[in-house]
Amino acid sequence: MMIEINELHSIFNFFIKTGWISSFSQCTSAPSQSIMTCHAALFLFFLYWASSIPSSASRIITVAAPLWKDPTTLQYVMEFEHKTPLRKDKVVIDLAGDFLWLHCKTAAYKSSTYLFIPCHTSLCTASGSALFGCGDCSKIPPGKKSCRNNTCKELATNGVTGTEIFNAELSQDTVALYPSDGKKASLASKIVVTQFAFACAPPSLLQGLAKGAVGMAGLNWGQLALPFQLNVALELERKFGLCLPAGDAPGGVFFGSPNYLRGPDKEFPYIKLNYTFLRTPRYPMEYYLNVQSIEINGKRLPIDPEHLRLNLQGSGGTKLSTVVAYTQAATPIYTAIRDGFVREAEEMGISRVVSIKPFDACFDAATVGSIKTGPAVPVIDLVLDNEFVFWRISGANSVVKVKEGVMCLAFVDAGEFPVASMVVGSHQLQDNLLQFDLVEFKLHFSSSLLASNTACSNFVFA
């Protein structure tokens, strides 16, 4: 790829304007790389993506893709189009995932625009994939077409099961999503990104995923994840939004300008958002909240702040997850939440019943009332940067119906020493509008949209 000097100047002006250049500041604390420095890797990555930036005349503001909740696995599945000719497929989204990976090491994967990335190219080096070596078929029996020499190897992870494949191939192909105006997205108007980088993994990595899923879509803040690639290729703002639906109708994932932050009617013309600063452990590149304390019905729980704190090694802390269904908490934290919730529920006249695994605190649904935000149960507040910034978890997100007449507190005990002190699961995230600002590294959040007479499924894909 040939780029003139004036083109380079234009490219770097774009990265400064949109905030991508701030990524260089993160290099100063990054561990040294055996192949090249972080600065050089970012530079090569910028050059690679320069050819994909559209002209201002064709500027797109926001692209979106529909999300469905799989009723069996409770995973969230994104529908998108890819290959040439374009075809629809579904992938499980993962906030912790590094990139898009698909099972394509099979004769069934056919696309005229598929390319594999050779070793020692700028993209392979910039992505860090060179650490896993180059494809070597010398020990593979003849006739195994899934092996190619000199391919850029990548580590692909199934975020649901934790299974890892070290011989995935870094590849490229066409990907298409849909333009959005804030309340709907047009499925007829495809926004196409050519040479989109992804990992080509064997079908064995699909084990444990929702039926029909052909891979996983990584949404972390890394250079190969969907937010980086789509926002840079389409010259979008460095933001993405997530709205997980609670029922059968789709919600959405949005990349670019937050013009999807519209209310349902004249009474609620805009969705009110609070914000908190995200925490950034060295590794992995996931999204952590700065939880200071937890309250139930306004009463602070007796939790040692050290149990909530994220340390420099990346353990402890509170992270967000779309592949964990129900919030998991270390035993001291979980016990405080359970006991506080039960105590407040009893004061509200809610009767406790026998536990139903994996839940501990279960209740007679006949003794629970109903309000706008779901079952009338104690509210749980995650107090964030200060006492005025809190994420409220109301009834629709704090409890779950497990059988007729019984609902349970939708939190589970993660044991004494989990890696993260708390993992906020998808049940607690559904029908909450989340906007990730990857320039200022903030999370804008709504708490329950039900309080604003709307839900994630009110966004229209047509």
C-alpha positions as CSV (number, residue, x, y, z in Angstrom):
1,M,0.0,0.0,0.0
2,M,1.5,3.4,-1.1
3,I,0.6,6.5,1.0
4,E,1.8,10.0,0.1
5,I,3.2,12.4,2.8
6,N,0.1,14.7,2.6
7,E,-2.1,11.6,3.0
8,L,-0.2,10.7,6.2
9,H,-0.7,14.2,7.5
10,S,-4.4,13.9,6.9
11,I,-4.6,10.5,8.6
12,F,-2.9,11.7,11.7
13,N,-5.1,14.8,11.9
14,F,-8.0,12.4,11.9
15,F,-6.6,10.3,14.7
16,I,-5.9,13.4,16.8
17,K,-9.4,14.8,16.2
18,T,-11.2,11.6,17.1
19,G,-9.0,10.8,20.1
20,W,-7.3,7.6,18.7
21,I,-3.9,9.3,19.1
22,S,-4.5,9.1,22.9
23,S,-3.7,5.4,22.6
24,F,-0.1,6.4,22.5
25,S,-0.3,7.5,26.1
26,Q,-1.2,3.9,27.1
27,C,2.0,2.7,25.6
28,T,4.1,4.4,28.2
29,S,2.9,1.9,30.8
30,A,2.7,-1.1,28.6
31,P,5.1,-4.0,29.0
32,S,7.9,-4.1,26.4
33,Q,7.2,-6.2,23.3
34,S,9.7,-8.7,22.0
35,I,9.0,-7.8,18.4
36,M,8.6,-4.1,18.4
37,T,7.6,-1.2,20.7
38,C,3.9,-0.4,21.3
39,H,4.4,3.0,19.5
40,A,5.6,1.4,16.4
41,A,2.8,-1.2,16.5
42,L,0.2,1.5,16.7
43,F,1.8,3.4,13.8
44,L,1.7,0.4,11.6
45,F,-1.8,-0.3,12.5
46,F,-2.8,3.3,11.5
47,L,-1.1,2.9,8.1
48,Y,-2.9,-0.3,7.5
49,W,-6.3,1.2,8.2
50,A,-5.7,4.4,6.3
51,S,-6.9,2.9,3.0
52,S,-10.3,2.1,4.6
53,I,-11.2,5.6,5.7
54,P,-14.0,7.0,3.5
55,S,-14.3,10.5,2.1
56,S,-16.2,13.1,4.1
57,A,-18.9,13.1,1.4
58,S,-19.8,9.5,2.3
59,R,-19.4,10.0,6.1
60,I,-21.4,7.6,8.2
61,I,-22.3,8.7,11.7
62,T,-23.5,5.5,13.4
63,V,-23.8,1.8,12.3
64,A,-25.7,-0.8,14.2
65,A,-26.4,-4.5,14.3
66,P,-29.4,-6.3,16.0
67,L,-28.9,-8.4,19.2
68,W,-31.0,-11.3,20.3
69,K,-31.1,-13.1,23.6
70,D,-30.7,-16.8,23.1
71,P,-33.4,-18.4,25.5
72,T,-31.4,-21.6,26.1
73,T,-27.9,-20.3,26.8
74,L,-28.9,-16.7,27.8
75,Q,-26.1,-15.5,25.5
76,Y,-26.5,-12.4,23.3
77,V,-26.2,-13.0,19.6
78,M,-25.4,-10.3,17.0
79,E,-26.6,-10.7,13.4
80,F,-24.3,-9.2,10.7
81,E,-23.4,-9.8,7.1
82,H,-20.0,-10.9,5.7
83,K,-18.2,-12.6,2.9
84,T,-18.6,-12.0,-0.9
85,P,-21.4,-12.4,-1.8
86,L,-22.8,-11.1,1.5
87,R,-24.6,-13.5,3.7
88,K,-26.1,-13.2,7.2
89,D,-24.6,-15.0,10.1
90,K,-24.8,-14.8,13.9
91,V,-22.0,-14.4,16.5
92,V,-22.1,-14.3,20.3
93,I,-20.9,-10.9,21.6
94,D,-18.2,-10.8,24.3
95,L,-17.2,-7.5,26.0
96,A,-13.9,-9.1,27.0
97,G,-13.2,-10.5,23.5
98,D,-10.1,-9.4,21.6
99,F,-11.5,-9.6,18.1
100,L,-14.1,-11.3,15.8
101,W,-13.4,-15.0,15.4
102,L,-15.3,-17.3,13.0
103,H,-15.1,-21.0,12.3
104,C,-13.9,-20.9,8.7
105,K,-11.3,-23.7,8.6
106,T,-13.8,-25.7,6.6
107,A,-14.8,-26.2,3.0
108,A,-18.2,-24.6,3.8
109,Y,-16.6,-21.2,4.2
110,K,-16.7,-19.7,0.7
111,S,-16.0,-16.1,-0.1
112,S,-14.3,-14.4,-3.1
113,T,-12.8,-11.7,-0.8
114,Y,-11.3,-13.9,1.9
115,L,-7.6,-13.4,2.5
116,F,-5.2,-14.8,5.1
117,I,-2.6,-12.6,6.6
118,P,1.0,-13.8,6.0
119,C,3.6,-13.7,8.8
120,H,5.9,-10.7,9.2
121,T,3.4,-8.3,7.5
122,S,2.7,-5.0,9.2
123,L,-0.8,-6.1,10.3
124,C,0.5,-9.3,11.8
125,T,3.2,-7.5,13.7
126,A,1.1,-4.7,14.9
127,S,-1.6,-7.0,16.2
128,G,1.0,-8.9,18.3
129,S,0.1,-12.1,16.6
130,A,3.7,-12.8,15.7
131,L,4.2,-13.9,19.3
132,F,2.4,-17.1,18.4
133,G,4.6,-17.9,15.5
134,C,3.9,-18.7,11.8
135,G,1.8,-21.4,10.3
136,D,3.8,-24.5,9.8
137,C,2.3,-27.5,8.0
138,S,5.4,-29.7,8.0
139,K,3.9,-32.0,10.7
140,I,0.4,-32.1,9.2
141,P,-0.5,-35.2,7.1
142,P,-0.9,-34.5,3.4
143,G,-4.5,-33.6,2.3
144,K,-5.3,-31.5,5.4
145,K,-6.5,-28.4,3.6
146,S,-7.1,-26.4,6.8
147,C,-3.3,-25.8,7.1
148,R,-1.3,-23.1,5.4
149,N,2.3,-22.3,5.7
150,N,3.5,-18.8,6.7
151,T,0.2,-17.7,8.0
152,C,-0.1,-15.2,10.9
153,K,-1.2,-17.3,13.9
154,E,-3.6,-15.9,16.5
155,L,-4.9,-17.0,19.9
156,A,-8.7,-17.3,19.7
157,T,-10.7,-17.8,22.9
158,N,-14.2,-19.0,23.5
159,G,-15.3,-16.5,26.1
160,V,-18.1,-18.8,27.3
161,T,-16.1,-21.9,28.0
162,G,-12.6,-20.5,28.3
163,T,-11.3,-22.8,25.6
164,E,-8.3,-21.5,23.7
165,I,-7.0,-22.3,20.2
166,F,-3.4,-21.2,19.5
167,N,-3.4,-22.0,15.7
168,A,-6.2,-19.7,14.5
169,E,-5.3,-17.7,11.4
170,L,-5.4,-14.0,11.2
171,S,-7.6,-13.3,8.1
172,Q,-9.5,-10.6,6.3
173,D,-12.9,-10.5,4.6
174,T,-15.8,-8.2,3.9
175,V,-18.2,-7.2,6.8
176,A,-21.4,-5.2,6.6
177,L,-23.6,-3.5,9.3
178,Y,-26.5,-1.1,9.0
179,P,-26.8,2.8,9.2
180,S,-28.8,4.2,12.2
181,D,-30.6,7.4,12.7
182,G,-31.2,7.0,16.4
183,K,-34.5,5.1,16.6
184,K,-34.1,2.6,13.8
185,A,-31.6,1.0,11.5
186,S,-32.2,0.2,7.8
187,L,-31.5,-3.4,7.0
188,A,-31.7,-2.5,3.3
189,S,-28.8,0.0,3.5
190,K,-25.7,-1.9,4.2
191,I,-22.5,-0.2,5.2
192,V,-19.6,-2.4,3.9
193,V,-16.1,-2.6,5.4
194,T,-13.6,-4.4,3.2
195,Q,-10.5,-6.2,4.5
196,F,-11.9,-6.5,8.0
197,A,-9.5,-8.5,10.2
198,F,-10.7,-11.5,12.1
199,A,-9.4,-14.9,13.3
200,C,-10.2,-18.0,11.4
201,A,-10.7,-20.8,13.9
202,P,-11.7,-24.5,13.7
203,P,-15.4,-25.5,14.3
204,S,-14.4,-27.2,17.6
205,L,-14.2,-23.7,19.2
206,L,-17.9,-23.3,18.8
207,Q,-18.7,-25.7,21.6
208,G,-20.9,-24.1,24.3
209,L,-22.1,-21.2,22.1
210,A,-25.7,-20.5,21.2
211,K,-27.3,-22.6,18.5
212,G,-26.5,-21.2,15.1
213,A,-23.6,-19.0,16.2
214,V,-20.6,-19.2,13.9
215,G,-18.2,-17.5,16.3
216,M,-17.8,-14.6,18.7
217,A,-17.5,-10.8,18.3
218,G,-15.0,-9.2,20.7
219,L,-15.9,-5.7,22.0
220,N,-12.9,-4.9,24.2
221,W,-10.7,-1.8,23.7
222,G,-8.0,-3.6,21.8
223,Q,-6.8,-2.9,18.3
224,L,-8.5,-5.8,16.6
225,A,-11.8,-5.6,18.4
226,L,-15.0,-4.4,16.6
227,P,-15.1,-0.9,18.1
228,F,-11.5,-0.1,16.9
229,Q,-11.9,-1.5,13.5
230,L,-15.3,-0.2,12.6
231,N,-14.8,3.2,14.2
232,V,-11.5,3.8,12.3
233,A,-12.5,2.2,9.0
234,L,-15.7,4.3,8.8
235,E,-14.2,7.4,10.5
236,L,-16.7,7.2,13.4
237,E,-16.4,8.7,16.8
238,R,-14.5,6.4,19.1
239,K,-17.6,5.2,21.0
240,F,-19.9,2.3,20.9
241,G,-23.2,1.5,22.6
242,L,-24.9,-1.6,23.9
243,C,-28.5,-2.3,24.6
244,L,-29.3,-5.9,25.6
245,P,-32.9,-6.9,25.2
246,A,-34.8,-8.8,27.9
247,G,-37.3,-10.6,25.7
248,D,-37.7,-12.0,22.2
249,A,-37.4,-8.7,20.2
250,P,-34.0,-7.5,19.3
251,G,-31.9,-4.9,21.0
252,G,-28.8,-3.4,19.4
253,V,-25.1,-2.7,19.4
254,F,-24.0,0.7,18.0
255,F,-20.7,2.0,16.8
256,G,-20.0,5.7,16.4
257,S,-21.9,8.8,17.4
258,P,-24.4,8.4,20.3
259,N,-27.4,9.6,18.2
260,Y,-29.2,6.5,19.4
261,L,-29.7,8.1,22.8
262,R,-33.3,9.1,22.1
263,G,-36.3,8.7,24.3
264,P,-39.6,6.9,23.3
265,D,-42.0,9.9,23.3
266,K,-42.5,13.6,24.2
267,E,-42.4,12.9,27.9
268,F,-39.0,11.3,27.6
269,P,-37.3,12.9,24.5
270,Y,-33.9,11.9,25.7
271,I,-32.5,9.0,27.7
272,K,-30.9,10.4,30.8
273,L,-27.4,9.0,31.3
274,N,-25.0,9.2,34.2
275,Y,-21.3,8.4,33.7
276,T,-18.4,6.9,35.5
277,F,-14.7,6.5,34.7
278,L,-13.7,3.1,33.6
279,R,-10.7,1.4,35.2
280,T,-7.8,0.2,33.1
281,P,-5.8,-2.7,34.4
282,R,-2.7,-3.5,32.3
283,Y,-4.3,-6.8,31.1
284,P,-6.8,-7.9,30.0
285,M,-8.3,-5.0,28.0
286,E,-11.8,-5.4,29.6
287,Y,-14.2,-2.9,31.1
288,Y,-13.9,-2.4,34.9
289,L,-16.1,-0.2,37.1
290,N,-14.8,1.8,40.1
291,V,-17.2,0.4,42.7
292,Q,-16.6,2.1,46.0
293,S,-19.5,0.5,48.0
294,I,-22.9,-1.2,47.6
295,E,-26.2,-0.1,49.1
296,I,-29.5,-1.8,49.4
297,N,-32.6,0.4,49.9
298,G,-30.1,3.2,50.7
299,K,-28.3,1.3,53.4
300,R,-24.6,0.7,52.9
301,L,-23.5,-2.9,53.2
302,P,-20.6,-3.9,55.5
303,I,-18.1,-4.7,52.7
304,D,-14.4,-4.1,53.2
305,P,-13.4,-1.6,50.4
306,E,-10.3,-3.7,49.8
307,H,-12.5,-6.5,48.5
308,L,-13.9,-4.2,45.8
309,R,-10.6,-2.6,44.7
310,L,-8.8,-3.4,41.5
311,N,-5.1,-4.0,41.9
312,L,-2.3,-3.3,39.4
313,Q,-2.0,-6.9,38.5
314,G,-5.6,-7.0,37.1
315,S,-7.2,-9.0,39.9
316,G,-10.1,-7.8,42.1
317,G,-12.3,-5.0,40.9
318,T,-15.7,-5.1,39.2
319,K,-16.0,-5.9,35.5
320,L,-18.8,-6.1,33.0
321,S,-19.6,-9.2,31.1
322,T,-22.0,-10.2,28.4
323,V,-21.2,-13.9,28.6
324,V,-21.8,-14.4,32.3
325,A,-25.6,-14.5,32.8
326,Y,-26.0,-13.5,36.5
327,T,-23.7,-11.3,38.5
328,Q,-21.0,-13.3,40.3
329,A,-19.4,-11.9,43.5
330,A,-16.6,-13.1,45.8
331,T,-18.0,-14.8,48.9
332,P,-17.6,-11.9,51.3
333,I,-19.3,-9.5,48.9
334,Y,-22.0,-12.0,47.8
335,T,-22.9,-12.8,51.5
336,A,-23.3,-9.1,52.3
337,I,-25.6,-8.6,49.2
338,R,-27.7,-11.7,49.9
339,D,-28.1,-11.0,53.6
340,G,-28.9,-7.3,53.1
341,F,-31.4,-8.1,50.3
342,V,-33.2,-10.7,52.4
343,R,-33.4,-8.4,55.4
344,E,-34.9,-5.6,53.3
345,A,-37.2,-7.9,51.5
346,E,-38.6,-9.3,54.8
347,E,-39.2,-5.7,56.0
348,M,-41.2,-5.1,52.8
349,G,-43.4,-8.2,53.6
350,I,-41.8,-10.5,51.0
351,S,-41.7,-14.1,52.0
352,R,-38.6,-16.3,51.5
353,V,-38.9,-19.8,50.2
354,V,-36.6,-22.8,49.7
355,S,-33.5,-22.0,47.5
356,I,-33.3,-23.2,43.9
357,K,-29.8,-23.7,42.6
358,P,-27.7,-21.9,41.5
359,F,-29.5,-19.2,43.5
360,D,-29.6,-18.9,47.3
361,A,-32.2,-16.3,48.2
362,C,-35.6,-17.1,46.7
363,F,-39.0,-15.7,47.3
364,D,-42.7,-16.3,47.0
365,A,-43.7,-14.3,44.0
366,A,-47.3,-13.9,45.4
367,T,-45.8,-11.6,48.1
368,V,-44.0,-9.4,45.6
369,G,-45.7,-6.4,44.0
370,S,-45.1,-4.9,40.6
371,I,-43.9,-1.4,39.6
372,K,-42.6,0.3,36.4
373,T,-39.1,-1.2,36.8
374,G,-40.3,-4.7,37.4
375,P,-40.9,-6.6,40.7
376,A,-41.2,-4.4,43.7
377,V,-38.1,-5.7,45.6
378,P,-35.3,-3.9,47.4
379,V,-33.1,-1.7,45.1
380,I,-29.4,-2.4,44.8
381,D,-27.1,0.5,44.2
382,L,-23.5,0.2,43.0
383,V,-21.9,3.4,44.3
384,L,-19.2,4.4,41.9
385,D,-16.9,7.4,41.8
386,N,-18.7,9.1,44.7
387,E,-22.0,9.0,46.6
388,F,-23.8,10.9,43.8
389,V,-22.8,8.5,41.0
390,F,-24.5,5.1,41.4
391,W,-25.8,2.4,39.1
392,R,-29.3,1.3,40.3
393,I,-30.3,-2.3,39.9
394,S,-34.1,-2.5,40.1
395,G,-36.4,-5.5,40.2
396,A,-36.3,-6.5,36.5
397,N,-32.5,-6.8,36.9
398,S,-32.1,-7.9,40.5
399,V,-34.4,-10.9,40.5
400,V,-35.3,-13.7,38.1
401,K,-38.3,-15.9,37.8
402,V,-37.0,-19.5,38.1
403,K,-40.4,-21.3,38.1
404,E,-44.1,-20.5,38.5
405,G,-44.6,-18.6,41.8
406,V,-40.9,-18.3,42.7
407,M,-38.3,-15.6,41.9
408,C,-34.8,-15.5,43.2
409,L,-32.0,-12.9,43.8
410,A,-30.1,-13.1,40.5
411,F,-26.6,-13.1,42.1
412,V,-24.4,-16.1,42.6
413,D,-21.4,-16.9,44.9
414,A,-18.1,-16.9,42.9
415,G,-16.1,-18.4,45.8
416,E,-13.5,-16.9,48.1
417,F,-10.8,-15.9,45.6
418,P,-12.2,-15.3,42.1
419,V,-10.0,-13.3,39.7
420,A,-12.5,-10.4,39.7
421,S,-14.2,-9.4,42.9
422,M,-17.4,-9.0,41.1
423,V,-18.6,-9.7,37.5
424,V,-21.7,-7.8,36.5
425,G,-23.7,-10.3,34.3
426,S,-26.0,-9.8,31.4
427,H,-29.2,-10.1,33.4
428,Q,-28.1,-7.0,35.3
429,L,-27.2,-5.2,32.0
430,Q,-30.3,-6.0,30.0
431,D,-32.6,-3.0,29.3
432,N,-29.9,-0.7,30.4
433,L,-28.4,1.6,27.8
434,L,-24.6,1.6,27.9
435,Q,-22.3,3.9,26.0
436,F,-18.5,3.3,26.0
437,D,-16.4,6.4,25.4
438,L,-13.0,5.1,24.4
439,V,-11.4,8.5,24.2
440,E,-12.1,9.7,27.7
441,F,-12.6,6.1,28.9
442,K,-16.0,6.7,30.4
443,L,-19.0,4.5,30.7
444,H,-22.3,6.4,30.2
445,F,-25.2,4.4,31.6
446,S,-28.9,4.7,32.1
447,S,-29.8,2.2,34.8
448,S,-33.2,0.6,33.9
449,L,-34.8,2.0,30.7
450,L,-38.1,0.8,32.1
451,A,-38.1,3.9,34.3
452,S,-38.2,6.0,31.1
453,N,-41.1,4.0,29.6
454,T,-38.9,2.3,27.0
455,A,-36.7,-0.8,26.6
456,C,-33.9,-2.0,24.4
457,S,-36.3,-3.8,22.2
458,N,-38.0,-0.5,21.2
459,F,-35.1,0.2,18.8
460,V,-36.3,-0.8,15.3
461,F,-34.4,-2.8,12.6
462,A,-36.4,-2.7,9.4
